[in-house]
Amino acid sequence: MTSRFDPTRRRCLGGIAALTLGGALRPADAVTLDKVRERGSLVVGIYQDMPPFHVAGRGIDVDIAAALAQALGVKLSLLPFTADENMADDLRNMVWKGHYLGFGPADVLMHVPVDKPLMDATPQATIFAPYYRERVALARRLDAVPVLDTLAPLAGERVAVAGQTLAGWLLIGADGGAYRERLLTQWKDGTDCARALTRGEVTVAAGLESELESVLRGDPRFAIEPLPSPRAPRNGWASGMAVRRDGSDLAQALQAAMNDLAASGRLRTMFAGFNVAWQAP
């Protein structure tokens, strides 16, 4: 996650800070369902290094993207990219305009917060099809920390948390900075923190629920629960997709395909394949 926050990890507190976007859409750039089918491939923007959703060509978002392309009767073409400074930049680069380095936009971008302020601030894009509900969470070793109803027990524990993430921001500032001395912040992401917990280097790990579960779910030595902080959205946030505003027929087809994946149980199975419990949005 560099000096910037990672996608979703940095953006998804109740009100998302998104810049108002400028620029006009060019009709010739419209991506319709017919154009996707004529081309024979669905170009899907996907974040680099976001475990368990995408790492080196594998992950939950990769499997979902493949299923969506199959539902449209076309091949999948992944367009991995590194997150920019904020969600507005990512939507501009990967959905409605294209990157200044010359790649993009994609036909659809995965893992976009389905959030009304972001929608209102981004008239050039349609954000839709929530497919997972994410939360900030803590994982703890039960023999060391049997109960964690508040953050107070952290004062006596070693806590792994990636510093440049939403979990890191919340813990560094929690209770007036009371736990800063207990935080080990050198980790890349929540999966690294979870692995440190399994090695016994810490007794508590913080991150996104999906990150922690992908490493720890099913291990009876550990418990994973939402971060007990009033600043953390208890119900988390929904992640969905985005297309250009003028791609309404493509959005409708993708929405229908996502609905089928959820109703058939395939979506739940895809998450389970990476040891994550699917959370309906």
C-alpha positions, 0 to 999 in steps of 0.5 A, a space after each residue: 500500500 507506498 506512501 498512499 493509502 490502498 484502494 478501499 483501505 484509505 477511502 471507505 469511512 462513512 463519508 468518502 473524500 472524493 474530488 469533483 471531476 471535470 471534463 466532458 465525455 466524448 460520444 465516440 468513447 462510449 463502451 456499449 455491450 455491443 462493442 464489447 461483444 464485437 471486440 470479443 473481450 471484456 477489459 476489466 480494471 483490477 487493482 494490483 497487489 490487493 490480497 485476497 482480491 488480486 495478487 499476480 493474476 489470482 484472486 477473488 476479483 479475478 474469478 468474478 471478472 472471469 465469470 462476468 466475461 463468460 456471462 457476456 459470452 466474451 473472453 476476459 482481458 485483465 487491466 491491472 493498475 496501481 491505485 492513485 492518490 484517491 478514488 476520483 483519480 482511479 475512476 478518471 484513469 480507469 473508467 471515464 478518461 484513461 491514464 496519462 501514461 497511455 493505458 485505459 480506460 477499462 470497460 469496467 472497474 472492480 472494487 469500487 465503493 458503492 457510496 452516494 457521495 462518491 456517486 454524486 461527485 462522479 457524474 462521468 461514471 455509473 457505480 453499481 452491482 455491490 458484491 461484497 461488504 468489507 469491514 475493518 477488523 482485529 484478529 487476536 490470539 485467544 489465549 492471550 486476549 480472550 475478550 476484546 470488547 473495547 480497544 483498552 486491552 491493546 495497551 498491553 499487547 503487540 499489534 501488527 497493522 500496516 501504517 498506510 491503511 485505514 486500519 492503521 489510521 484508525 488505530 494510530 489515532 484511537 483514544 488520543 493516540 493511547 496505543 501508538 507505542 504498541 503498534 508495529 506498522 512496517 507491514 505491507 497489508 493485513 495479510 502480512 499482519 495476519 501472518 505475523 500473528 500466526 508466527 507469534 510475533 504479535 498477539 493482535 493483527 489489524 486489517 480488513 476482514 477479508 485480509 485477515 480471514 484469508 490467512 486465519 479463518 478456520 484456525 481455532 487459535 484466533 478470533 476475528 471481529 470488527 474493530 471496536 471503535 466508534 470511528 470505524 464503520 461497524 457495518 463496513 462498506 459495499 464494494 461494487 463496479 463502475 462503468 462509464 456513464 454512457 455504458 448503461 446497457 453494459 452496466 445492466 448486463 453486468 448487474 444481471 450477471 452479478 445477480 446470477 452469481 449471488 443467487 446461484 451461490 457461485 459468488 459465495 464459493 469464489 470467496 470461500 476459495 480464498 478462505 473468505 466468508 462472503 458478506 452480502 452487501 
